């Protein structure tokens, strides 16, 4: 069944009931399984931003809709959020095959993604590849360094995070974003991450108005590629609280890169503006500094003027779930994340 998003499911139900009274029968409509937030006000010029949520640990299904609301309602971007949801509209983060409404990628001007070990169908992956080959900017968050785990007879097997052959060693993460999965550098779930702006690049547009970055997900081990511009490094802290102290010893000497940019020339000869951050859990996005950095990244990626201090206040109340396997909200539907729907405490 083709994935659709109706303007109003109630209206669709009334139409179906009316047709039934007239003697017509209609097939059941699919529940909405993706979100679309039309551009409201701002300087995004209606550019189409596709946000792809698809991980089973860091609650991207909660964080990216919140970010899409900010981008659309405060900054004028037309945002579509794709999720691991089936035709019933229920989000299933652990189903690595699901990608709702991949057709939205056909007209994407920019992509923001937080995926982990996905194994989409060849047709769905081809749509993502086509956007990539058009040269759209890509903002890759957290586990997007290991976005794909594609096994067997699949035309995009080389995108797998630990692919070991030819020019695609390390898969999509290494080749495009600049790094694949390596390890946890900080202690998972007990040591946090304070963002330290790289002094040499503090004037970069993406850092406009950015300060006080803190992520309660730990620092990843990462090596930025030689062509990258490192914007922020991760100071490992002794707890998950924003006022925690740096840990002593070698973990912060040197500090790992946690945000970098690069301009990647792809196989079609187009250049993708890339922003990679190893932060991005739904709880990390409670950091105003991180939200502003991500909003600025979309403007920078699209070569639009970056606001002096982007408004990143929540559109709807936001109380994200703690990251971890099995921490997803049970029977959460895509419609629960629509505009006007607060994300209540889990």
C-alpha positions as CSV (number, residue, x, y, z in Angstrom):
1,X,0.0,0.0,0.0
2,X,1.3,3.4,-0.9
3,X,2.2,5.5,2.2
4,X,0.1,8.6,2.4
5,X,-0.5,11.4,4.9
6,X,-4.0,12.8,4.9
7,X,-4.7,16.4,5.9
8,X,-7.2,15.1,8.4
9,X,-7.9,11.5,9.3
10,X,-11.2,12.6,10.7
11,X,-12.1,14.2,7.4
12,X,-11.1,11.1,5.6
13,X,-13.3,9.0,7.9
14,X,-16.3,11.3,7.2
15,X,-15.7,11.0,3.5
16,X,-15.6,7.3,3.7
17,X,-18.8,7.2,5.7
18,X,-20.5,9.4,3.2
19,X,-19.5,7.2,0.3
20,X,-20.7,4.2,2.2
21,X,-24.1,5.8,2.6
22,X,-24.2,6.3,-1.1
23,X,-23.5,2.6,-1.7
24,X,-19.8,2.9,-2.5
25,X,-17.1,0.8,-0.7
26,X,-13.6,2.0,-0.2
27,X,-10.4,0.3,1.1
28,X,-9.1,1.3,4.5
29,X,-6.7,4.2,4.4
30,X,-3.2,3.7,5.8
31,X,-2.6,5.5,9.1
32,X,-0.2,8.4,8.8
33,X,3.3,7.1,9.2
34,X,5.4,10.2,8.6
35,X,5.1,13.8,9.6
36,X,5.0,16.9,7.4
37,X,5.4,20.4,8.9
38,X,4.8,23.2,6.4
39,X,7.1,26.2,6.5
40,X,5.7,29.0,8.6
41,X,7.9,32.0,9.2
42,X,11.7,32.5,8.9
43,X,14.5,32.8,6.4
44,X,14.5,29.1,5.2
45,X,12.8,30.1,2.0
46,X,10.6,27.0,2.1
47,X,13.6,24.7,1.4
48,X,12.6,21.1,1.9
49,X,14.4,19.5,4.8
50,X,13.9,15.7,5.2
51,X,14.7,14.5,8.7
52,X,15.3,10.7,9.0
53,X,14.8,9.0,12.4
54,X,15.7,5.4,12.6
55,X,17.6,4.0,15.6
56,X,16.8,1.7,18.5
57,X,18.9,3.4,21.2
58,X,19.0,7.2,21.2
59,X,15.3,8.0,20.7
60,X,15.6,9.8,17.4
61,X,11.8,9.2,17.0
62,X,11.4,11.8,19.7
63,X,14.2,14.2,19.0
64,X,13.9,14.7,15.3
65,X,10.2,15.7,15.2
66,X,10.9,18.3,17.9
67,X,13.8,19.6,15.7
68,X,11.5,19.6,12.7
69,X,9.0,21.7,14.5
70,X,11.6,24.3,15.3
71,X,13.0,24.4,11.7
72,X,9.6,24.7,10.2
73,X,7.7,27.0,12.6
74,X,10.5,29.3,13.6
75,X,12.9,29.3,10.6
76,X,10.8,28.8,7.4
77,X,11.9,25.3,6.3
78,X,9.4,22.8,4.9
79,X,10.1,19.7,7.0
80,X,9.2,16.0,6.5
81,X,10.1,13.5,9.2
82,X,10.6,9.9,8.1
83,X,10.3,7.2,10.8
84,X,10.6,3.5,11.2
85,X,6.8,3.1,11.2
86,X,4.4,0.8,9.3
87,X,1.1,1.4,7.8
88,X,-0.6,1.3,11.2
89,X,1.3,4.4,12.2
90,X,3.0,2.7,15.1
91,X,6.8,3.5,15.5
92,X,9.0,0.4,15.7
93,X,12.5,1.6,16.3
94,X,14.0,-1.9,16.4
95,X,12.7,-2.8,12.9
96,X,15.8,-1.9,10.8
97,X,13.9,-2.4,7.5
98,X,11.3,0.3,8.0
99,X,11.5,3.8,6.4
100,X,8.2,5.6,5.9
101,X,7.6,7.8,2.9
102,X,11.0,7.5,1.2
103,X,9.5,9.4,-1.8
104,X,10.0,12.6,0.2
105,X,13.8,12.2,-0.5
106,X,13.1,12.8,-4.2
107,X,12.7,16.5,-3.6
108,X,14.9,17.0,-0.5
109,X,17.0,20.1,-0.4
110,X,18.8,18.9,2.8
111,X,18.9,15.8,5.0
112,X,19.2,15.6,8.8
113,X,19.6,12.1,9.9
114,X,20.0,10.0,13.0
115,X,20.0,6.3,12.0
116,X,21.7,3.2,13.4
117,X,22.4,-0.1,11.6
118,X,19.5,0.4,9.1
119,X,19.0,-2.2,6.3
120,X,16.4,-0.5,4.1
121,X,15.2,-2.1,0.9
122,X,17.2,-1.5,-2.3
123,X,14.5,0.8,-3.6
124,X,14.3,2.9,-0.5
125,X,18.1,3.1,-0.2
126,X,18.3,4.1,-3.9
127,X,16.1,7.2,-3.1
128,X,18.5,8.2,-0.4
129,X,21.5,7.6,-2.7
130,X,19.9,9.8,-5.4
131,X,19.5,12.7,-3.0
132,X,23.2,12.2,-1.9
133,X,24.4,12.1,-5.5
134,X,22.4,15.4,-6.2
135,X,24.8,17.0,-3.7
136,X,22.3,17.8,-1.0
137,X,23.8,18.8,2.4
138,X,23.7,16.1,5.0
139,X,23.7,16.7,8.8
140,X,24.6,13.3,10.4
141,X,24.0,12.9,14.1
142,X,25.3,10.4,16.7
143,X,24.9,6.9,15.3
144,X,24.7,8.1,11.7
145,X,28.5,7.3,11.7
146,X,27.2,3.7,11.6
147,X,24.0,4.4,9.8
148,X,23.8,1.2,7.8
149,X,24.3,-2.6,8.3
150,X,23.4,-4.1,5.0
151,X,24.0,-7.8,4.6
152,X,23.5,-10.4,1.8
153,X,22.8,-9.8,-1.8
154,X,22.1,-6.0,-1.7
155,X,23.3,-3.4,-4.1
156,X,24.2,-1.0,-1.3
157,X,26.2,-3.5,0.9
158,X,29.2,-1.2,0.6
159,X,27.4,1.4,2.8
160,X,27.7,-1.0,5.8
161,X,29.5,0.5,8.7
162,X,32.4,-2.0,8.7
163,X,32.6,-2.6,5.0
164,X,36.2,-3.5,4.2
165,X,36.8,-3.3,0.5
166,X,38.1,-0.7,-2.0
167,X,37.1,3.0,-1.7
168,X,34.3,2.3,0.7
169,X,36.1,1.0,3.7
170,X,34.1,2.0,6.7
171,X,31.0,2.4,4.7
172,X,28.8,5.5,4.4
173,X,29.9,6.8,7.7
174,X,33.5,6.8,7.0
175,X,33.3,7.8,3.3
176,X,30.7,10.5,3.5
177,X,30.4,11.7,7.1
178,X,34.1,11.2,7.9
179,X,34.0,8.5,10.6
180,X,32.4,5.1,11.3
181,X,31.7,3.4,14.6
182,X,34.9,3.0,16.7
183,X,34.1,2.9,20.4
184,X,32.7,4.7,23.4
185,X,35.4,7.1,24.6
186,X,33.6,8.2,27.7
187,X,31.9,5.6,30.0
188,X,28.5,4.9,28.6
189,X,25.6,6.2,30.7
190,X,27.8,7.5,33.5
191,X,30.2,10.1,31.9
192,X,28.7,13.0,30.0
193,X,30.0,15.3,27.2
194,X,30.7,19.1,27.5
195,X,31.2,20.8,24.1
196,X,34.4,22.8,23.9
197,X,34.5,25.1,20.9
198,X,37.7,24.8,18.9
199,X,39.5,28.1,19.4
200,X,40.9,28.3,15.9
201,X,37.4,27.9,14.3
202,X,35.3,29.9,16.8
203,X,34.3,32.3,14.0
204,X,32.6,29.6,11.9
205,X,29.1,30.5,10.9
206,X,27.7,27.3,12.4
207,X,28.9,28.5,15.8
208,X,26.9,31.8,15.7
209,X,25.2,32.3,19.1
210,X,26.3,28.8,20.3
211,X,27.5,28.3,23.8
212,X,27.0,25.9,26.8
213,X,26.7,22.7,24.8
214,X,26.2,19.7,27.0
215,X,25.2,16.1,26.0
216,X,24.4,13.4,28.5
217,X,25.3,10.8,26.0
218,X,29.0,10.0,26.2
219,X,31.8,11.1,23.9
220,X,32.5,8.7,21.0
221,X,36.0,7.8,19.9
222,X,36.5,9.6,16.6
223,X,39.1,10.8,14.2
224,X,37.9,13.6,11.9
225,X,39.1,13.2,8.2
226,X,42.0,15.4,7.0
227,X,39.7,17.6,5.0
228,X,37.4,18.3,7.9
229,X,37.1,21.5,9.9
230,X,36.7,20.6,13.6
231,X,34.3,23.0,15.4
232,X,33.7,21.4,18.8
233,X,35.6,18.8,20.9
234,X,34.1,16.7,23.7
235,X,35.2,17.1,27.2
236,X,34.4,13.9,29.1
237,X,32.6,14.8,32.4
238,X,32.3,12.8,35.6
239,X,28.5,12.6,35.5
240,X,25.5,13.2,33.3
241,X,24.7,16.5,34.9
242,X,25.5,19.8,33.0
243,X,27.4,21.2,36.0
244,X,29.6,18.1,36.3
245,X,33.4,18.3,36.3
246,X,35.9,17.1,33.7
247,X,37.3,13.7,34.4
248,X,41.0,13.6,35.3
249,X,43.6,11.7,33.3
250,X,44.1,10.8,29.6
251,X,40.5,10.8,28.5
252,X,40.6,14.5,27.9
253,X,44.1,14.6,26.5
254,X,43.4,15.0,23.6
255,X,39.7,15.7,23.6
256,X,37.9,13.9,20.8
257,X,36.2,15.8,17.9
258,X,32.4,15.8,18.3
259,X,31.4,18.3,15.6
260,X,33.1,18.8,12.2
261,X,32.3,20.0,8.7
262,X,33.6,18.9,5.4
263,X,32.8,19.4,1.7
264,X,32.6,16.0,0.2
265,X,32.8,15.4,-3.6
266,X,30.7,12.4,-4.4
267,X,30.8,9.9,-7.2
268,X,28.6,12.1,-9.4
269,X,31.0,15.0,-9.1
270,X,28.6,17.0,-6.9
271,X,29.7,18.4,-3.5
272,X,27.8,17.6,-0.4
273,X,28.2,20.0,2.5
274,X,28.5,17.7,5.5
275,X,28.1,18.4,9.2
276,X,28.8,15.4,11.5
277,X,28.2,15.4,15.2
278,X,28.6,12.4,17.5
279,X,26.0,14.0,19.8
280,X,22.3,13.8,19.2
281,X,20.4,11.6,21.7
282,X,16.9,12.9,22.3
283,X,18.1,13.9,25.8
284,X,21.1,15.7,24.3
285,X,18.7,18.0,22.4
286,X,17.6,19.5,25.7
287,X,20.8,21.6,25.3
288,X,19.9,24.9,23.8
289,X,23.5,25.2,22.4
290,X,23.2,21.9,20.6
291,X,19.8,22.8,19.1
292,X,21.2,26.1,17.9
293,X,24.2,24.4,16.4
294,X,22.0,22.0,14.4
295,X,19.7,24.7,13.2
296,X,22.7,26.7,12.1
297,X,24.0,23.7,10.3
298,X,20.9,23.5,8.1
299,X,21.3,27.1,7.1
300,X,25.1,26.6,6.4
301,X,24.5,23.4,4.5
302,X,22.0,25.2,2.2
303,X,24.3,28.2,1.8
304,X,21.7,30.5,3.5
305,X,22.7,33.3,5.9
306,X,23.0,31.9,9.4
307,X,21.0,33.8,12.0
308,X,22.9,35.8,14.5
309,X,21.2,33.9,17.3
310,X,18.7,31.4,16.1
311,X,15.5,31.0,18.1
312,X,15.5,27.3,19.2
313,X,12.8,27.4,21.9
314,X,10.6,24.4,21.8
315,X,7.4,24.7,19.8
316,X,5.6,22.1,21.9
317,X,6.6,20.9,25.4
318,X,9.4,18.4,25.2
319,X,10.3,15.7,27.8
320,X,12.4,13.1,26.0
321,X,13.0,9.5,27.1
322,X,16.4,8.4,28.4
323,X,18.4,6.7,25.8
324,X,19.0,2.9,25.9
325,X,17.8,-0.2,24.3
326,X,14.2,-1.0,25.2
327,X,13.5,2.6,26.4
328,X,11.1,3.5,23.6
329,X,7.6,4.5,24.4
330,X,5.3,1.5,23.7
331,X,2.7,1.9,21.0
332,X,3.9,5.4,20.2
333,X,2.2,6.5,17.0
334,X,3.5,9.0,14.5
335,X,0.4,11.1,15.0
336,X,1.3,11.5,18.7
337,X,4.3,13.6,17.6
338,X,2.4,16.1,15.3
339,X,2.2,19.8,15.8
340,X,0.4,20.8,18.9
341,X,1.2,17.5,20.6
342,X,3.5,17.9,23.6
343,X,6.0,15.1,24.3
344,X,5.1,14.4,27.9
345,X,7.4,12.8,30.5
346,X,7.9,9.1,29.6
